[in-house]
Structures are given as C-alpha cells and as structure tokens.
Amino acid sequence: MEKKLYSVIAGTGSYVPDRRVLNSDFLDRTFFDGSGEKLKKSNQETIDKLAEITGIRERRYAADDQQASDLAFLAADEALKSSGIDKESLDYIIVAHNFGDVRAGNIRSDFVPTLASRVKHKLAVANPGCVAYDLPFGCPGWLQGVIQANYYLKSGDSRRALVIGAETLSRIYDPGDRDSMIYADGAGAVILDAVASDRPVGILSHAARTDAIEHAYMLWMGKSYDPAHAGDELYLKMDGHKLYEYALKTVPLVARECVEKAGLGIADIKKVLIHQANEKMDEAILKRLFKICGGAYQPEVMPMIISWLGNSSVATVPTLLDLLLKGKLQDHALAPGDNIVLTSVGAGMNINAVVYRMP
C-alpha cells in the first residue's frame, strides 16, 4: 500500500499562569447591564449564577510582567522539550491570538512585530526558512492554525510546524461587566511532524465555517457598561444568549461533518475536546452531537478544565490537549489508534473541527 503524508503530533506544551483568581475575588465589584443600569441582584447571586451556568470556580491570570507572547514562548519551549526535536528544523511558527501583547495597566494591543516573530526571537531560532506569522480567528484560532499547518505538511514542501494559542483576556475585559468573570489567560502549543504512513494516522480530516451575515457581531469591542467610567477604552463584549444558541445549533454540525469526512462514526471517537467557554454549553453541544450522529450519549468522552482555568480563548483546546496527552486529567487517557475530535467556536462567528488518530 502506498504511503501518504500525515501530520502527527511530535510534542505538546502549555503554560498555566500561577495567579489564581477565585469567584469570591469578584464580590467587591459593581456590575452593570448593557444599558448602564446597576444589576439588581447581589454580587453573590450574580457570581453563583455564573458558576452554575459556566462551571467556572476560578481562573488564572498572567503576572504583571508577562504578555501573551511570553506565555506563548513558555508553552512553545515546553512543546520543544517534550518533542526532543531540533528547533532549527521548524518550518513554521504560527501563533493564534486576538489582542496581541497587552501590557498590564495599559489596554492597548501591540502587534508589531508579530507575536510569532517575538516567539521565534525568544526561542532563538536562527533558521530564516522558519516562517513566523500570526493568526487572528477568534477562539478557534489555534485549531485553524493546526488546519493550515496540516496543509503545509501534506504538501511535501514542509516537514514540521509549531502552532501556539496564547491570550491574556484578563487585560481586555470590562470590570463593570459580569462576563468579566469568564475570562482567563494561558497558552498551549503543539508541534506537528510530516510522517509517511501506509495507514491513516494523525490528522484525518477537518471542517470549518464562518457565519458573518447575522452572527458576525455576537462578540465585539465596546465601551464600559459603567456609566461613571471616564475612559474611552474598548472592551470585549458578547451576547451570551445568542452565542449559546448559535453554538448549540452549528458546532455539532461541523463536528459531525469532520467525523464523516474521516470515514468514522461517533462510536469510533474516544474523546471530544471542545473549546472551554461554558460547561453547560459544551455539555449541550456534546449531547446534540451524539443525537445527530445516531449514538447514545457518552458524557465521559469530554474532558473539562474550565472549572479551574476559565476561558482563555485560543489557549483552551491546546492546553486541554497537552494535559490529556501527558496523563494529567483524571479518568481520561488515550491509547494508540484512538480517535479524538477537537472543535472550537468563537468571534466571527467561526467554527472548526479536526479528527486526530493517535499513532
């Protein structure tokens, strides 16, 4: 049987910041709705409701002297060490993010040079043939970078790619918005190798879509909800209810398309890794995926880390993957030949999915 090129994971890494921020740390906040009215419920009630819906009990924030590119470098360095490869053999460094480097206390996005070039500099990769670029694609950005890297490797012109997702959402949220409790910081990375194999292995398929007619502005940048706020800064905003409905309707469709492209059924899938945005939403997505695929619901296929890491945007899926592959998630493990689905949804609105087979 003729051998084909497949993209196989050679190493993974993640960086979880040390600073833990508990739900109780938000008790002294004053929250407002979109019209600038102070919320009538007490902060304790607001916090308890958010924890019930999202599953978030705590989250991690970067240190004041760290920016997204620093987190990206730390995750990338761990991925390189776990892979044992020569960093000079990298053909691509792709960094997914949405806000660039944002300094503590200075809510401005810094994109020049690109975060990918900053990471390449920090890694001291001298090879000029290693192309470094950024990818803004909402929360699915890291997975989209994996999809792009897969094309490069399957072309035969490239051998190896480092794909990183890093974000510091704690720097761009509105303190007067209750949704600020959702956001977190972190980074995750994966190294993909081009491997010739006579059997399907590694990335088997992908699917993606963008819905920008009616759904482009379900996440947007806007002014603070606090009417007394004097600045003109723009903060991350979202229509949580509409986003939930959109994700529940469309994410299972993209995931099913990806599974079918791989020639598999839902019963062939060992684990489903979903963007860590909302625990109840992810559970609902998984239930609908099993339903439309004609399978009996299996909640144990979905590992979750949102309860203690919050939503770090592009970093959630690669961090989840790294912890899973390194045996750091209780009751979750993978073996050779196991198939996993990785899927994400976010600003744009964008959705994507990948099916990966363990070598």
N, C-alpha and C positions, 0 to 999 in steps of 0.2 A: 504494500500500500504506500502511495506517495506521501512523503512528509510535507506538512504545511507549517507556516509560521504562526505561532500563538503568543499572546502576551501573558507572561506568567509573573506572579509576584515574587521578587527576589528578596525583599525586605520591607519592613514597615516600621514606623515610628510615630510617636505622639508626644505632645507636651501639654501637661495639665498644670496650670498655674497653682502656686502654693496657697494663695489667698482665698480662703473660704468665706463666702458671704451667705449667711443664713436668712431664712424668711423673716425671722424676728428683727433683723437689721433694718427692715423697711417700716417698722412700727412708727418711727418718728417722721415719716414723710407726709406730705399733704398732696393728695391726688385729686385730679380734675378730670372731667369728661371733655369730649371734643368741642363743646360749646363754651368751655371755660368755667363751668359750674363745679363747685367742690362736691365730691362724691358724698352722698348721704350716709352710706354705710361706714361703719368704723373701719379703721385700718386693719384690725384683727379679722373682721369679717371679710374684707377685701382680700387679705393675704390667704385666709383659709379657703376661700372660693377658688383663688388662682391655683393653690396647691391641689385642690380636689380635681380641677379640670386638667391641669398640665402635668401633674405629678411631681413638680419641682419643689424640693425641700431646701436645696442650697445650690449654689453655683460658684464658679471660680473666676476671679478677676486677675489680670496681669499685674505685676508690680509696676510702680510708677515709672521706673526707669526702663521698662520694656515696651516695645511696639510690636505690631503684627509681624514685621519682618524678623524680629528677634525670636518670636515664638516659632515662626516658620523654620528658621535656621535650626533651632533646638530639635524640632521634630525630624527635620531632614538629616541632621547629624546622627540621630538615633537610628533612622532607617538605614543609613550607610553602614553604621557599625553592625547592625543586625544582619545585613546582607553580606558583609565581608568583601564587597567589590571595590575596585579602584575608582575613586570619584572622577578621575580624568576620563573614564570610559563612558561617562554620561553624554548622551546626545542632546537631551532636552532637560531643562528645569522649568516646570510650569507651576506658577503659584496662583491659586484661586483665592480671591478675596473680593470685597465690595467697597471698602472705605480707605484702602491704602494704609499708610502708617499715620496713626493719630496719637499725638503726644498727650500725656496726662495733663488735664487742665487747659488744653488748647484744642478745641474741637474744629480742627481743620484737617482735611485729607491731603496727605503728601504722597504723590505718585511718581515723582521724578528723583532719582532713577526708579525704574520699576522695582517692585518688591523681589521679583525673580532675580534681577541683577544684583540686588542687595544680598540675597541669599547666596548667590554664586560667589560674590565677593567674600562673604563671611566664611563660606566653605573653602575658600582659596582654591577654586577650580580654575586652573590656568588655560585649559583647552579652549581655544576660540571657536572650535566646532561645536561646543556645547551651547546651544541656543537657549536663552533665558527670556521668558515672556510671561505676562500676567493675563489672567482670565477672569473678568467680572461676569457672572452669570447667575447672580442671586445665590441662595443656599445650595443649589445643585452644582455650583461651580467646580468643586473638586471632582465630582463624578464626571462632569463634562470634560475636564482635563484628562481624566483617565480614558474617556472615549476618543479624544483627539490623539493621545499618545498611542493608543491601540492601532490607529490608522498608520501612524508613522512607523511603528514596529512591523506591522504586517506588510508594509510596502517593500521591506527588504533593504531600504536605504539607511535605516537606523537600528541600533541594537538595544539601546537602554534609555529609559526616561524616569525622571524623578518628578512626581506630581504631589503638590502640597496644597493643603487648605488651611488658611490661618485668618483669624479675625479677632478684633478687640471691640466687641459690641458694647462693652461697658462704657466706652468713651463717647458713644453717639446716641445714647438713649436720653429721653426727656425725663428728668427726675419727677415731674408732675404727672406723668402718665403711668397708670398701674401696669401697663405692659412692660415697663422697665424691669420688672421683677423676673421676666422671662430670660433676658439676655445674659450672655456669658462670654468668656474669652477662652481661646485654646488653639491648638494646631495639630494636624495629623498629616502623615506623609506615607507614600508608597513608592517603591522602585519596581518598575516593570522591565522584564527582560524578554527579548525576542527568542523563542525556543522552537526549534524544529521538532515536530512530533507527528507520528503516523496515526495518532488518535486525538480527538478533541480534548483540549486541556486549557486551563487559564480562562481568558475572556472568550466566551462562546457567542455572545450576542449583546446588542444594546438597542435601546429605543429612546426617543426624546421628542418633546413637542414644546411649542411656545404659543400661548393664547393671549394675544395682545389687543384684541378688539374691545372686549368688555372687561378684561381682567388685568390689564397692564398696571393699573394703579391701585391694586389692593394692598400693596406696600409702596410707600412713598416717603419723601423727606418733607417735613413741615415744621412750623414754629411750635414752641412750647405751648401746652394746654394751660399753663399757669398764666392768668391774665396780668399778674404782677411782675412777670419775668421781663427784665429790661432789655435783654439782648435780642439780636435778630438771627441767632443760630438756627440751623435746620437740624431736626432730629428725626430718627427713624420712626415711622408711623405705620400702623397696619389696621385693616378692617378684619379683625379676627374671626367674626362670624361668617363673613362671605368667603374668607380664605379657607375656613374649615369645610364649608360646603363644596367649594371648588376642589380641594384636595381629595375629599372623600369620593367625589364623582370621577375624577380623572386619574389619580395616581394608580389605582388598581388596574385601570385600562392599559396604562403604559407598562406596568409590571407584567401583566398577562401577555401583552404583545411581545415583550422581551423573552419571556419563558417559552412562548410558542416559536419564536424565531430560533431558539436554541434546540428545538425539537423535543422539548420536555413537557411534562405535566406538573401540576402543583405538588403531586405526591413525590416527585423527584427532587424537590427543594428541601434542603436540610435546614437552612437558616434564611431569614429575610431581615436585612439591615435597612431600616427606614430612618430618614433624617429625624433627628431628635428635636422636634419642635413642640410637641404636645402629646402627652401619654395617651389620653383618651382618643385623640385624633388618629394616632398610629394604630391603636387597637381597632378602631373602626375601619381603617384602611385595610388592615390585615384580614378582618372578618369578611369584608366585601371582596377582597382578592380571592379568598378561598371559595366564596359563594359563586362568583362569576367563572371560576375555573372548575367548578363542579366537585370541589373537595370538602371534606369535613374539617371544620375549623380546628387548627392546632396552635394554640397560643404560645406553646413552648418554642416555636421556631423563631420568635422575635426577641432578641436580647435588647435591654433598655439601659441607658446610663443617664437619662435626663434628670432623674431624681436627685443626683448629686453633682452633675456637671452643667445642668441648664442647657440652653440653646446657644451654641457657639457658631451657628450658621454653617459655613463651608467646612468647619472642623469636625462636625459631629460624626459624620459617616466614617471618615478615615480614622478618627480616634476610636470609634466603636470597633472597626475592623482590626486595628492594632491590638486592642485589649483582647479581642476574641482570639486572634491567631496566636497570641502569647499566653493563652490559658488564664487570663486574669478575670474572666467573667464566670461566676459560679453557675454551675448547671448548664454551661454552654461550651461545646467543644466541636472540633471538626476533624475529619479523617480524610485520607487520600480518596479521591473520587466523589466526595461530597459536592453538591451544587448549592451555591448561595445566590441570592438576589440582593443587589444594592440599589436603592431607589431614593430619590430626593425631590423636593418641591420647594419653590421659592419665587422671589420677586421676578416679575417679568410679564406674565407668570410662566415659569419654566418648570418642566418635569423631565426627569430622565431615569433610566434604569440600566443595569448591567447584570448579566448572568455570568458567574465565575465558577469554574470547576477546579477543585483542589488537585494539584498534581500528586 
